[in-house]
Amino acid sequence: VVDAKVIQLDFNNSRIFLSLKDVKPSPPVGALEAVIGDEASLDGSLEPAQADFEWPEVDSLIEELKNIEQVKDVYKGRFFRSPGLAPTFQVYMASLVGQKYKVLARYGNNVQEVMVETSLDKEGLKEAILMCTNRVS
């Protein structure tokens, strides 16, 4: 079952034009962060899942982050399937959870949490993530 919005009817050619975009917009980063939160329970907009495929960009991102001197620990957190689609590999810095930053990697409808423990401040980690993302994308 697919929810779609009818955007045009062409009676001459017996066609119906549908739109998925108007039904379920892609959630912005704030919405992802709000749903995932620190230890958030799921509200149905993201479903927990197991990554049933190899995601080399995430693995490479983790390895790149581990090579940074100020990074103490990096590991995968939860994996989710999102209703919104990311057309390219994207990495967002989310919230600080205790002493660890939560980073969200997205591609398609897949979202992978990556937890980063570091002595870098927020701006320093943003720069490091940008540098690492440019290497793996």
Residue frames as qw, qx, qy, qz and C-alpha x, y, z in Angstrom:
[[0.000, 0.891, 0.453, 0.000, 0.00, 0.00, 0.00],
 [0.426, 0.066, 0.032, 0.902, 1.35, 3.39, -1.00],
 [0.017, 0.827, 0.399, -0.395, -0.05, 6.73, 0.12],
 [0.368, 0.098, 0.368, 0.848, 0.07, 9.26, -2.70],
 [0.197, 0.624, 0.271, -0.706, -1.51, 12.56, -3.62],
 [0.527, 0.560, 0.554, 0.319, -3.32, 12.92, -6.96],
 [0.202, -0.519, 0.068, 0.828, -1.81, 15.96, -8.66],
 [0.333, 0.387, -0.352, -0.784, -3.33, 15.71, -12.12],
 [0.656, 0.277, 0.692, -0.117, -5.93, 13.72, -14.06],
 [0.140, 0.379, -0.562, -0.722, -5.49, 13.32, -17.81],
 [0.699, 0.289, 0.518, -0.400, -8.82, 12.06, -19.14],
 [0.603, 0.651, -0.293, -0.357, -7.65, 12.20, -22.79],
 [0.443, 0.478, -0.758, 0.034, -4.83, 9.71, -22.22],
 [0.859, -0.382, -0.277, -0.196, -6.44, 7.88, -19.28],
 [0.596, 0.204, -0.503, 0.592, -3.61, 8.79, -16.89],
 [0.514, -0.841, -0.156, -0.068, -3.37, 9.75, -13.26],
 [0.444, 0.541, -0.416, 0.581, -0.32, 11.68, -12.00],
 [0.727, -0.628, -0.276, 0.040, 0.61, 10.99, -8.39],
 [0.195, 0.718, -0.434, 0.508, 3.03, 12.58, -5.94],
 [0.765, -0.320, -0.490, 0.270, 4.71, 10.91, -2.98],
 [0.367, 0.232, -0.271, 0.859, 6.59, 14.06, -2.02],
 [0.310, -0.449, -0.010, -0.838, 3.49, 15.91, -0.79],
 [0.805, -0.401, -0.366, -0.241, 2.40, 13.00, 1.40],
 [0.811, -0.504, -0.057, 0.291, 5.58, 12.32, 3.41],
 [0.249, 0.914, -0.269, 0.173, 8.16, 15.11, 3.43],
 [0.733, 0.193, -0.466, 0.456, 11.78, 14.28, 4.14],
 [0.542, -0.800, -0.218, 0.133, 12.44, 14.99, 7.82],
 [0.228, 0.848, -0.331, 0.346, 15.02, 17.69, 8.52],
 [0.485, 0.260, -0.695, 0.463, 17.97, 16.99, 10.79],
 [0.267, -0.282, 0.463, -0.797, 16.15, 18.45, 13.79],
 [0.836, -0.086, -0.056, -0.538, 13.30, 16.03, 13.30],
 [0.810, 0.169, -0.550, 0.114, 15.70, 13.07, 13.14],
 [0.242, 0.300, -0.629, 0.675, 17.48, 14.27, 16.24],
 [0.509, -0.250, 0.269, -0.778, 14.18, 14.81, 18.06],
 [0.911, -0.027, -0.231, -0.339, 13.04, 11.30, 17.22],
 [0.769, 0.178, -0.537, 0.299, 16.31, 9.57, 18.04],
 [0.444, -0.825, 0.091, -0.336, 17.13, 11.80, 21.04],
 [0.144, -0.632, 0.719, -0.251, 19.40, 10.72, 23.86],
 [0.130, -0.027, 0.985, -0.107, 17.70, 7.48, 24.86],
 [0.513, 0.141, -0.021, -0.847, 14.44, 8.14, 23.00],
 [0.531, 0.224, 0.811, -0.102, 11.71, 5.62, 22.52],
 [0.107, 0.084, 0.660, 0.739, 10.46, 5.32, 18.97],
 [0.378, 0.389, 0.375, -0.752, 7.30, 7.15, 17.99],
 [0.686, 0.454, 0.565, -0.056, 6.72, 5.32, 14.71],
 [0.414, 0.875, -0.116, -0.223, 8.36, 7.80, 12.36],
 [0.286, 0.605, -0.743, -0.022, 11.60, 5.81, 12.45],
 [0.964, -0.165, -0.047, -0.203, 11.72, 2.07, 12.81],
 [0.379, -0.628, 0.673, 0.090, 14.64, 0.24, 14.41],
 [0.914, 0.371, -0.105, -0.128, 16.15, -2.26, 12.04],
 [0.730, -0.375, 0.424, 0.382, 19.24, -4.31, 11.49],
 [0.257, 0.719, -0.441, -0.472, 21.61, -3.18, 8.78],
 [0.879, 0.117, 0.462, -0.021, 21.19, -6.08, 6.37],
 [0.698, 0.660, 0.017, 0.276, 23.85, -4.78, 4.01],
 [0.647, -0.195, -0.046, 0.736, 27.43, -3.56, 4.06],
 [0.090, 0.979, 0.174, 0.052, 27.66, 0.22, 4.37],
 [0.761, 0.104, -0.073, 0.636, 31.28, 1.00, 3.45],
 [0.100, 0.703, -0.011, 0.704, 30.86, 4.79, 3.81],
 [0.617, -0.727, 0.030, -0.300, 29.93, 4.43, 7.49],
 [0.920, -0.240, 0.009, 0.309, 32.77, 1.97, 8.12],
 [0.581, 0.396, -0.006, 0.711, 35.22, 4.33, 6.37],
 [0.185, -0.797, -0.001, -0.575, 33.88, 7.31, 8.34],
 [0.794, -0.606, 0.022, -0.042, 34.47, 5.43, 11.60],
 [0.855, -0.010, 0.031, 0.518, 38.02, 4.49, 10.55],
 [0.323, 0.616, 0.018, 0.718, 38.78, 8.09, 9.51],
 [0.421, -0.799, 0.018, -0.430, 37.47, 9.42, 12.83],
 [0.894, -0.413, -0.004, 0.173, 39.58, 6.87, 14.75],
 [0.721, 0.270, -0.010, 0.639, 42.68, 8.30, 13.04],
 [0.027, -0.812, 0.036, -0.582, 42.13, 11.72, 14.65],
 [0.395, 0.214, -0.664, 0.597, 44.38, 12.13, 17.69],
 [0.251, -0.183, 0.408, -0.858, 41.76, 13.82, 19.90],
 [0.790, -0.109, -0.256, -0.547, 39.15, 11.11, 19.24],
 [0.335, -0.401, 0.791, -0.317, 39.16, 8.52, 22.03],
 [0.361, 0.144, 0.920, -0.056, 36.45, 6.13, 20.83],
 [0.477, 0.252, -0.283, -0.793, 34.10, 5.71, 17.85],
 [0.177, 0.087, 0.980, 0.012, 31.45, 3.03, 17.43],
 [0.289, -0.288, -0.610, -0.680, 28.13, 2.37, 15.74],
 [0.355, 0.041, 0.559, -0.748, 24.94, 3.07, 17.64],
 [0.572, 0.380, 0.664, -0.295, 21.43, 2.23, 16.50],
 [0.077, -0.006, 0.685, 0.725, 20.41, 1.70, 12.87],
 [0.393, 0.498, 0.513, -0.578, 17.07, 3.03, 11.59],
 [0.250, 0.372, 0.667, 0.596, 15.01, 3.20, 8.44],
 [0.067, 0.409, 0.220, -0.883, 13.60, 6.68, 7.88],
 [0.494, 0.655, 0.563, -0.099, 10.52, 7.62, 5.84],
 [0.241, 0.919, -0.132, -0.282, 12.53, 10.44, 4.23],
 [0.892, 0.254, 0.131, 0.350, 15.13, 9.80, 1.55],
 [0.238, -0.808, 0.309, 0.442, 18.62, 11.29, 1.47],
 [0.775, 0.623, -0.052, -0.088, 19.84, 11.34, -2.16],
 [0.530, 0.585, -0.514, 0.335, 23.53, 11.31, -1.18],
 [0.694, -0.257, -0.520, 0.427, 25.61, 10.13, 1.79],
 [0.124, -0.775, 0.049, -0.617, 25.09, 12.75, 4.49],
 [0.581, -0.197, -0.607, 0.505, 26.56, 13.10, 7.97],
 [0.251, -0.775, -0.096, -0.572, 24.99, 15.29, 10.66],
 [0.258, 0.126, -0.696, 0.658, 26.22, 16.09, 14.11],
 [0.490, -0.614, -0.514, -0.343, 23.37, 15.54, 16.55],
 [0.500, -0.807, 0.038, -0.313, 23.32, 15.81, 20.34],
 [0.173, 0.492, -0.746, 0.414, 25.87, 15.36, 23.08],
 [0.855, -0.355, -0.281, -0.253, 25.05, 12.25, 25.13],
 [0.806, -0.524, 0.024, 0.275, 27.09, 12.24, 28.32],
 [0.339, -0.666, 0.412, 0.521, 30.69, 12.55, 27.13],
 [0.432, 0.072, 0.754, 0.489, 29.92, 11.34, 23.59],
 [0.344, 0.395, -0.155, -0.837, 28.63, 13.12, 20.51],
 [0.636, 0.345, 0.688, -0.056, 25.96, 11.43, 18.46],
 [0.112, 0.418, -0.505, -0.747, 26.58, 11.65, 14.70],
 [0.718, 0.379, 0.506, -0.293, 23.93, 10.58, 12.18],
 [0.085, -0.278, 0.722, 0.627, 24.94, 9.11, 8.82],
 [0.627, 0.460, 0.440, -0.449, 22.17, 8.98, 6.20],
 [0.103, 0.278, -0.693, -0.657, 21.75, 7.62, 2.72],
 [0.358, -0.262, -0.787, -0.428, 18.51, 6.63, 1.04],
 [0.604, -0.603, -0.158, -0.496, 16.18, 5.78, 3.90],
 [0.822, -0.174, -0.420, 0.343, 18.97, 4.38, 6.10],
 [0.164, -0.858, 0.240, -0.423, 20.14, 6.20, 9.24],
 [0.819, -0.081, -0.444, 0.355, 23.10, 4.97, 11.31],
 [0.397, -0.908, 0.110, -0.079, 24.06, 6.49, 14.65],
 [0.727, 0.281, -0.366, 0.508, 27.78, 6.83, 15.22],
 [0.536, -0.838, -0.090, 0.057, 28.92, 7.64, 18.75],
 [0.580, 0.531, -0.250, 0.565, 32.12, 9.69, 19.08],
 [0.599, -0.752, -0.118, 0.248, 34.02, 10.26, 22.33],
 [0.587, 0.490, -0.010, 0.644, 36.50, 13.09, 21.87],
 [0.393, -0.526, -0.255, 0.710, 38.31, 15.94, 23.59],
 [0.155, 0.240, 0.375, 0.882, 37.44, 18.19, 20.62],
 [0.257, 0.358, 0.400, -0.804, 34.86, 20.91, 21.19],
 [0.595, 0.549, 0.535, -0.240, 31.72, 21.04, 19.07],
 [0.414, 0.841, -0.177, -0.300, 33.26, 23.20, 16.33],
 [0.102, -0.576, 0.791, 0.181, 36.41, 21.09, 16.23],
 [0.502, 0.104, 0.857, -0.043, 34.37, 17.92, 15.83],
 [0.573, 0.710, 0.266, -0.310, 32.27, 19.54, 13.07],
 [0.249, 0.788, -0.488, -0.281, 35.46, 20.32, 11.15],
 [0.262, -0.333, 0.904, 0.063, 36.77, 16.78, 11.70],
 [0.595, 0.360, 0.692, -0.192, 33.48, 15.25, 10.51],
 [0.509, 0.798, -0.014, -0.322, 33.48, 17.45, 7.40],
 [0.071, 0.677, -0.702, -0.211, 37.09, 16.48, 6.62],
 [0.373, -0.111, 0.921, -0.034, 36.38, 12.76, 7.15],
 [0.610, 0.532, 0.505, -0.299, 33.12, 12.87, 5.16],
 [0.418, 0.794, -0.274, -0.347, 34.91, 14.48, 2.21],
 [0.068, -0.497, 0.853, 0.144, 37.42, 11.61, 2.24],
 [0.367, 0.081, 0.922, -0.094, 34.81, 8.84, 2.24],
 [0.545, 0.611, 0.370, -0.439, 32.19, 10.33, -0.11]]
